[in-house]
């Protein structure tokens, strides 16, 4: 199949899934953000504007923020590290990833780690439940018994958009007044936006919420599944700890220079994404007549590309159901084609937050494993719960103790 056909999306018929995220229960949610914009020319303009804000050379200056949120996270986990208290690590990772996006992306403190019941995190989780519900129930307009839930979701989405508007307005005012502001993703976005008269507040809010809702959920799922797999194979955990000791030593913070040196940890995180991709697949639209597997496909055919099938296919992977980080070792990784390993998608519409997610995952996993020894509770599995994303059904329930 032509590569262009698989990576281009600009026709409404292929976009029902995007419409459901753009508007939940009739309330504008992600709107026409960089994830849900379906007009290719408009999307391309937005993507070009946002790309520099997620570039490695920009994010490398935010390592202090990554580490400060990670330290707060470790402090909360220490309170439960008695070797007896069950800790649902999927929930814990959901808290810290939300706070990291707030700090790194927008220079705001959401307080999710300290208080998971605070207003913004609660509204984010409710909005995600609303997205899932709208996917499962295409006839939600006729489900009168579900109206109270739908109304509560709409209320929380309105709150999120109001919150985002306030944050953006305050930062714009600070920039106009020449005040010192955090050197984060939001500042870069706004500096570009202030020079572009085509962008209005709704556009900026769309991208604000896109980063939160899309980035937080996927990274937290990656960390949860990968931790489970590490704990199932103690030899993998020991190799990670040995690498951490050799590179980080007695330091607490993970520095930018450490990220590239933590090679084996990187392999483990990549294998976690292979076996448990956060998103099951993507939908694209053929722009012209094509063929695949001997079948003719006319233009405007909707095509689903399944990451799960590609990344677990015995045709492309040896022992595909086995968690084996050595697949991504320096000697073997060159044999892995982008067409069979694409957890961040492929082509122009690949995940804009890929580098941010990789920084975040490596910092958090390194610091968590150095600090704590985990024990999975009986009955835990790697079973997946599929909604908008793929989540660990059992939640990765553990007990933990400090290593020091």
LOTORVEX-269649 format. One record per residue (C-alpha): residue number from 1; z, x, y; chain; residue in one letter. Coordinates in pm, 1 decimal. Last residue first. Layout:
N
NUM  Z  X  Y  A  A
...
This chain:
404
404  5116.8  1780.4  263.7  A  X
403  4898.0  1577.5  28.8  A  X
402  5014.1  1241.8  162.7  A  X
401  5040.7  956.0  -85.2  A  X
400  4813.4  662.0  -147.5  A  X
399  4791.1  337.1  -341.6  A  X
398  4450.9  187.4  -382.2  A  X
397  4248.3  -134.0  -365.0  A  X
396  3876.6  -60.0  -323.5  A  X
395  3791.0  -405.8  -178.0  A  X
394  3714.1  -574.3  -510.3  A  X
393  3374.9  -707.6  -400.5  A  X
392  3264.6  -383.3  -238.4  A  X
391  3018.6  -501.2  27.0  A  X
390  2638.1  -519.6  35.1  A  X
389  2518.2  -650.5  371.2  A  X
388  2394.1  -988.6  494.4  A  X
387  2570.2  -1138.6  194.0  A  X
386  2589.0  -949.1  -132.4  A  X
385  2919.8  -874.9  -298.9  A  X
384  2886.1  -558.1  -503.7  A  X
383  3081.7  -455.4  -810.4  A  X
382  3203.8  -95.5  -793.7  A  X
381  3514.5  -185.5  -991.5  A  X
380  3891.3  -204.8  -944.3  A  X
379  4081.8  -363.4  -1231.9  A  X
378  4379.2  -128.7  -1225.7  A  X
377  4467.7  13.0  -881.2  A  X
376  4275.8  319.1  -767.1  A  X
375  4497.8  616.3  -686.4  A  X
374  4442.5  804.6  -361.9  A  X
373  4567.5  1146.9  -249.1  A  X
372  4576.6  1167.2  126.3  A  X
371  4527.7  1404.5  420.0  A  X
370  4230.7  1617.7  314.9  A  X
369  4052.9  1314.2  168.5  A  X
368  4096.9  1106.7  485.9  A  X
367  3988.2  1386.5  719.8  A  X
366  3668.7  1470.5  537.2  A  X
365  3577.0  1106.6  476.7  A  X
364  3627.5  1016.5  842.8  A  X
363  3435.0  1310.0  989.6  A  X
362  3146.5  1278.4  740.7  A  X
361  3109.5  903.6  781.9  A  X
360  3116.0  915.7  1162.4  A  X
359  2862.9  1196.5  1198.0  A  X
358  2630.2  1025.3  948.7  A  X
357  2666.2  687.7  1121.5  A  X
356  2587.5  839.7  1462.0  A  X
355  2281.8  1009.8  1316.5  A  X
354  2148.9  688.3  1160.2  A  X
353  2218.9  467.3  1463.1  A  X
352  1852.7  391.7  1537.9  A  X
351  1800.6  268.1  1182.6  A  X
350  1433.9  299.0  1086.1  A  X
349  1198.0  74.6  1278.4  A  X
348  948.3  350.8  1359.6  A  X
347  915.2  451.4  994.3  A  X
346  1161.8  416.6  709.5  A  X
345  1480.1  227.4  625.6  A  X
344  1827.2  379.2  676.5  A  X
343  1900.5  367.9  303.0  A  X
342  1548.6  504.2  235.9  A  X
341  1531.2  697.8  -87.9  A  X
340  1218.8  610.6  -290.4  A  X
339  953.5  636.1  -16.6  A  X
338  1137.1  919.6  155.6  A  X
337  1056.8  1131.7  -148.5  A  X
336  1325.7  1324.0  -332.3  A  X
335  1184.3  1648.3  -473.5  A  X
334  1304.6  1847.9  -172.1  A  X
333  1659.6  1741.9  -259.9  A  X
332  1660.6  1938.6  -584.8  A  X
331  1738.8  2300.9  -499.2  A  X
330  1947.5  2222.0  -190.0  A  X
329  2161.6  1974.1  -388.7  A  X
328  2083.5  1606.0  -334.7  A  X
327  2074.0  1507.0  -701.6  A  X
326  2395.2  1710.4  -727.1  A  X
325  2580.2  1409.9  -583.9  A  X
324  2567.1  1232.7  -923.6  A  X
323  2697.3  875.8  -942.8  A  X
322  2533.5  752.4  -1263.5  A  X
321  2333.4  428.3  -1254.2  A  X
320  2003.3  610.2  -1197.8  A  X
319  2029.4  829.1  -1508.9  A  X
318  1720.5  1025.1  -1395.2  A  X
317  1569.0  866.2  -1085.8  A  X
316  1213.4  762.0  -1000.0  A  X
315  1103.4  541.2  -1289.0  A  X
314  1466.0  475.4  -1378.1  A  X
313  1479.8  264.9  -1057.9  A  X
312  1814.3  257.9  -881.7  A  X
311  1702.1  366.3  -534.6  A  X
310  1380.3  167.6  -540.9  A  X
309  1537.4  -150.3  -677.1  A  X
308  1829.9  -147.7  -432.8  A  X
307  1616.3  -52.3  -132.7  A  X
306  1402.1  -360.1  -188.7  A  X
305  1094.2  -382.3  34.9  A  X
304  1010.0  -748.8  94.0  A  X
303  653.0  -822.5  197.0  A  X
302  534.6  -1123.6  401.2  A  X
301  157.8  -1162.8  380.2  A  X
300  0.4  -1177.8  726.3  A  X
299  -314.8  -1002.0  601.3  A  X
298  -412.0  -1080.2  245.1  A  X
297  -254.7  -907.5  -56.1  A  X
296  -478.0  -825.0  -349.3  A  X
295  -288.3  -741.7  -667.0  A  X
294  -360.3  -431.1  -876.9  A  X
293  -15.2  -286.4  -820.9  A  X
292  -53.8  -326.1  -444.4  A  X
291  -354.3  -424.6  -239.2  A  X
290  -425.7  -463.5  132.0  A  X
289  -571.6  -706.6  383.0  A  X
288  -446.3  -632.3  734.1  A  X
287  -130.7  -644.9  944.1  A  X
286  96.3  -691.0  644.3  A  X
285  438.1  -822.9  745.0  A  X
284  776.1  -658.7  671.8  A  X
283  1108.5  -761.8  521.4  A  X
282  1392.6  -521.1  460.5  A  X
281  1619.6  -430.0  170.9  A  X
280  1966.7  -454.5  17.8  A  X
279  2148.2  -321.9  324.0  A  X
278  2457.1  -101.2  280.9  A  X
277  2278.9  94.6  4.2  A  X
276  2519.8  142.0  -287.9  A  X
275  2377.6  389.3  -540.5  A  X
274  2163.4  573.4  -289.0  A  X
273  2407.5  547.5  1.9  A  X
272  2688.1  687.1  -211.6  A  X
271  2453.6  964.8  -324.8  A  X
270  2398.4  1055.9  39.0  A  X
269  2773.9  1062.2  105.4  A  X
268  2832.4  1290.5  -193.4  A  X
267  2551.9  1525.0  -88.7  A  X
266  2699.0  1548.4  261.9  A  X
265  3037.9  1632.8  113.5  A  X
264  2858.9  1910.2  -77.7  A  X
263  2702.9  2053.4  235.9  A  X
262  3000.7  2056.5  468.4  A  X
261  2842.1  2342.2  663.9  A  X
260  2619.1  2111.8  868.3  A  X
259  2912.9  1904.6  986.7  A  X
258  3144.4  2200.4  1049.1  A  X
257  2959.3  2313.6  1363.3  A  X
256  3037.4  1978.2  1525.0  A  X
255  3408.0  2025.7  1470.9  A  X
254  3627.6  1838.9  1224.1  A  X
253  3977.0  1824.4  1368.6  A  X
252  4293.2  1911.5  1176.0  A  X
251  4252.9  2286.6  1140.2  A  X
250  4424.8  2463.8  848.7  A  X
249  4101.8  2554.1  670.3  A  X
248  3800.5  2363.4  798.2  A  X
247  3529.5  2546.8  605.2  A  X
246  3691.8  2688.2  291.2  A  X
245  3954.4  2417.5  260.4  A  X
244  3698.6  2144.3  310.1  A  X
243  3475.7  2292.0  39.3  A  X
242  3764.1  2309.7  -206.0  A  X
241  3862.8  1952.5  -124.1  A  X
240  3507.5  1830.2  -183.5  A  X
239  3483.3  2010.5  -516.7  A  X
238  3819.2  1863.7  -619.7  A  X
237  3706.5  1508.5  -534.5  A  X
236  3391.9  1553.0  -742.0  A  X
235  3597.7  1674.7  -1038.4  A  X
234  3822.2  1371.1  -1002.2  A  X
233  3533.5  1132.8  -1083.8  A  X
232  3633.2  767.1  -1040.6  A  X
231  3809.5  851.7  -714.7  A  X
230  3486.2  984.5  -568.8  A  X
229  3298.9  668.0  -668.0  A  X
228  3556.5  445.4  -498.1  A  X
227  3551.8  659.4  -184.7  A  X
226  3173.7  627.7  -173.1  A  X
225  3186.3  248.7  -200.1  A  X
224  3437.1  218.0  84.5  A  X
223  3272.7  473.7  313.7  A  X
222  2930.6  310.6  280.3  A  X
221  3076.7  -36.5  338.2  A  X
220  3248.2  77.8  659.2  A  X
219  2925.7  235.4  777.0  A  X
218  2725.0  -83.4  725.9  A  X
217  2970.6  -323.1  888.1  A  X
216  3036.9  -121.7  1202.5  A  X
215  2679.6  -35.1  1292.2  A  X
214  2516.4  -377.6  1268.8  A  X
213  2782.2  -583.5  1447.4  A  X
212  2880.9  -327.2  1708.9  A  X
211  2542.7  -174.4  1789.0  A  X
210  2373.8  -513.6  1796.8  A  X
209  2649.8  -648.6  2021.6  A  X
208  2578.3  -398.4  2298.8  A  X
207  2203.1  -429.0  2241.5  A  X
206  2205.5  -803.7  2302.8  A  X
205  2446.5  -759.4  2595.2  A  X
204  2197.7  -528.2  2766.9  A  X
203  1912.4  -774.1  2717.1  A  X
202  2127.8  -1063.9  2841.3  A  X
201  2214.1  -862.7  3152.4  A  X
200  1849.8  -818.6  3250.8  A  X
199  1598.1  -545.7  3170.0  A  X
198  1254.0  -558.0  3333.9  A  X
197  1382.4  -380.7  3646.3  A  X
196  1410.9  -48.5  3458.9  A  X
195  1583.8  230.2  3653.0  A  X
194  1929.0  74.5  3611.3  A  X
193  1849.3  36.6  3241.8  A  X
192  1806.9  410.4  3186.8  A  X
191  2140.1  490.9  3349.3  A  X
190  2286.5  196.9  3162.6  A  X
189  2180.9  317.5  2817.8  A  X
188  2303.1  670.7  2885.3  A  X
187  2639.0  547.2  3006.5  A  X
186  2671.6  314.5  2709.7  A  X
185  2612.4  592.5  2457.0  A  X
184  2896.3  806.6  2587.8  A  X
183  2974.4  1059.3  2859.2  A  X
182  3276.5  864.2  2978.2  A  X
181  3273.6  782.1  3351.5  A  X
180  3371.4  975.6  3663.4  A  X
179  3301.6  757.0  3965.4  A  X
178  2980.3  775.5  4169.0  A  X
177  3021.9  426.6  4309.8  A  X
176  2700.9  305.8  4145.8  A  X
175  2816.3  447.6  3812.3  A  X
174  3154.4  276.3  3837.6  A  X
173  2991.9  -57.2  3922.9  A  X
172  2757.6  -27.3  3626.6  A  X
171  3056.1  51.8  3402.3  A  X
170  3247.1  -255.0  3517.8  A  X
169  2943.2  -479.0  3479.2  A  X
168  2876.0  -350.8  3126.6  A  X
167  3235.2  -402.6  3010.9  A  X
166  3244.8  -752.7  3163.5  A  X
165  2914.1  -854.2  3007.5  A  X
164  3029.5  -727.8  2667.5  A  X
163  3346.3  -937.1  2683.1  A  X
162  3146.5  -1246.1  2784.6  A  X
161  2905.7  -1186.1  2498.2  A  X
160  3193.3  -1144.7  2255.4  A  X
159  3369.5  -1458.0  2385.2  A  X
158  3051.5  -1661.2  2350.7  A  X
157  3021.4  -1534.9  1993.7  A  X
156  3381.8  -1639.8  1930.8  A  X
155  3324.7  -1992.9  2056.6  A  X
154  3004.8  -2026.1  1853.0  A  X
153  3192.9  -1916.7  1540.5  A  X
152  3468.9  -2171.9  1607.0  A  X
151  3207.1  -2442.5  1654.4  A  X
150  3042.5  -2353.0  1324.6  A  X
149  3377.4  -2367.2  1145.3  A  X
148  3456.1  -2710.6  1291.6  A  X
147  3099.4  -2826.0  1210.8  A  X
146  3119.4  -2743.5  839.0  A  X
145  3199.9  -3099.1  729.9  A  X
144  2893.0  -3216.3  921.0  A  X
143  2655.3  -3009.6  712.4  A  X
142  2326.6  -3135.7  855.1  A  X
141  2269.8  -2856.9  1108.8  A  X
140  2373.9  -2604.8  842.6  A  X
139  2063.3  -2679.1  639.7  A  X
138  1975.7  -2311.6  578.5  A  X
137  2325.7  -2258.6  434.2  A  X
136  2364.4  -1913.5  278.3  A  X
135  2204.0  -1728.7  568.7  A  X
134  2388.8  -1933.6  831.1  A  X
133  2715.4  -1864.4  649.3  A  X
132  2655.7  -1489.1  647.2  A  X
131  2580.8  -1482.9  1020.9  A  X
130  2890.0  -1693.3  1086.5  A  X
129  3103.3  -1459.0  878.7  A  X
128  2972.6  -1172.1  1090.9  A  X
127  3065.0  -1365.6  1406.2  A  X
126  3416.1  -1420.6  1268.2  A  X
125  3458.2  -1047.8  1202.9  A  X
124  3347.1  -963.9  1555.2  A  X
123  3575.1  -1233.0  1704.4  A  X
122  3878.3  -1090.8  1522.9  A  X
121  3787.7  -741.7  1639.6  A  X
120  3766.2  -863.5  2002.4  A  X
119  4082.4  -1076.9  2008.0  A  X
118  4346.5  -855.0  1851.7  A  X
117  4437.9  -942.7  1492.8  A  X
116  4362.0  -593.4  1361.5  A  X
115  4634.9  -452.0  1588.3  A  X
114  4687.8  -76.4  1581.6  A  X
113  4361.7  4.0  1404.6  A  X
112  4170.3  -261.0  1596.9  A  X
111  4292.7  -138.8  1935.5  A  X
110  3960.7  -204.0  2107.8  A  X
109  3973.7  103.6  2330.6  A  X
108  3660.4  132.8  2539.2  A  X
107  3432.9  427.9  2612.3  A  X
106  3123.1  238.9  2504.0  A  X
105  2957.9  413.2  2212.8  A  X
104  3212.4  669.7  2104.2  A  X
103  3524.9  466.3  2174.3  A  X
102  3405.7  118.1  2079.6  A  X
101  3197.5  246.3  1790.2  A  X
100  3497.3  444.6  1667.3  A  X
99  3727.5  142.3  1694.8  A  X
98  3494.1  -68.7  1481.1  A  X
97  3463.4  207.3  1222.4  A  X
96  3843.0  235.6  1206.8  A  X
95  3904.7  -130.6  1137.9  A  X
94  3633.4  -180.1  874.9  A  X
93  3753.1  135.3  698.8  A  X
92  4097.4  -19.7  660.5  A  X
91  3954.9  -345.1  525.0  A  X
90  3747.0  -165.8  259.6  A  X
89  4052.1  50.7  187.5  A  X
88  4262.4  -239.4  66.6  A  X
87  4600.5  -68.0  48.8  A  X
86  4851.1  -152.2  -221.8  A  X
85  5196.6  -13.3  -130.0  A  X
84  5350.9  199.5  -406.2  A  X
83  5257.9  565.4  -352.9  A  X
82  5446.6  568.9  -24.0  A  X
81  5146.9  629.5  199.9  A  X
80  5159.6  301.0  390.3  A  X
79  5286.7  437.6  723.0  A  X
78  5064.7  741.9  670.3  A  X
77  4763.6  509.5  678.3  A  X
76  4842.7  414.3  1035.6  A  X
75  4864.3  777.0  1144.7  A  X
74  4542.6  858.8  964.4  A  X
73  4361.8  594.7  1169.5  A  X
72  4504.5  730.2  1495.3  A  X
71  4378.3  1074.1  1396.6  A  X
70  4033.9  934.9  1312.4  A  X
69  4015.7  773.4  1656.9  A  X
68  4088.5  1109.5  1819.9  A  X
67  3847.6  1291.2  1589.3  A  X
66  3542.1  1081.0  1665.4  A  X
65  3625.6  1092.0  2037.6  A  X
64  3654.3  1471.2  2035.7  A  X
63  3323.0  1490.4  1851.3  A  X
62  3145.0  1311.9  2136.8  A  X
61  2945.2  1609.5  2269.6  A  X
60  2752.8  1628.8  1942.8  A  X
59  2631.3  1274.4  2004.8  A  X
58  2391.1  1377.2  2281.8  A  X
57  2235.8  1670.9  2095.9  A  X
56  2210.9  1456.2  1782.5  A  X
55  2008.9  1183.7  1955.2  A  X
54  2155.0  835.0  1968.9  A  X
53  2138.7  786.0  2346.3  A  X
52  1797.6  955.4  2350.1  A  X
51  1649.0  674.1  2134.3  A  X
50  1751.3  383.6  2359.6  A  X
49  1458.4  381.7  2602.9  A  X
48  1203.0  453.3  2331.7  A  X
47  1348.2  168.3  2125.3  A  X
46  1329.1  -80.6  2410.6  A  X
45  964.8  0.7  2486.1  A  X
44  875.4  -13.3  2115.4  A  X
43  1043.5  -353.2  2078.8  A  X
42  842.3  -497.6  2366.8  A  X
41  518.1  -364.0  2217.8  A  X
40  610.0  -482.2  1868.1  A  X
39  716.7  -834.3  1956.6  A  X
38  984.7  -900.2  1694.8  A  X
37  1301.7  -799.2  1882.3  A  X
36  1585.7  -835.8  1631.5  A  X
35  1717.0  -483.4  1581.7  A  X
34  1652.3  -344.3  1931.1  A  X
33  1810.1  -650.0  2087.2  A  X
32  1627.5  -976.0  2149.2  A  X
31  1917.8  -1210.4  2087.7  A  X
30  2193.9  -1040.4  1892.2  A  X
29  2405.2  -1356.9  1924.0  A  X
28  2242.6  -1644.4  2113.9  A  X
27  2413.6  -1961.6  1993.0  A  X
26  2210.1  -2212.9  1790.4  A  X
25  2430.2  -2180.2  1481.3  A  X
24  2371.9  -1803.6  1495.2  A  X
23  2085.2  -1679.1  1710.7  A  X
22  1932.0  -1332.5  1685.9  A  X
21  2070.9  -1287.7  1335.8  A  X
20  1896.8  -1596.5  1198.0  A  X
19  1582.6  -1514.6  1396.0  A  X
18  1574.9  -1173.0  1231.6  A  X
17  1579.3  -1322.5  881.6  A  X
16  1300.6  -1560.2  975.6  A  X
15  1091.7  -1269.6  1096.6  A  X
14  787.5  -1231.7  880.3  A  X
13  622.7  -1548.1  1014.4  A  X
12  692.7  -1434.9  1373.0  A  X
11  459.0  -1132.1  1367.3  A  X
10  552.6  -793.9  1503.8  A  X
9  687.1  -592.9  1212.4  A  X
8  542.6  -257.5  1119.9  A  X
7  682.8  -25.0  855.2  A  X
6  525.1  -139.6  531.3  A  X
5  180.2  -213.8  664.8  A  X
4  163.1  123.1  835.4  A  X
3  218.1  298.4  502.6  A  X
2  -82.0  130.9  343.5  A  X
1  0.0  0.0  0.0  A  X
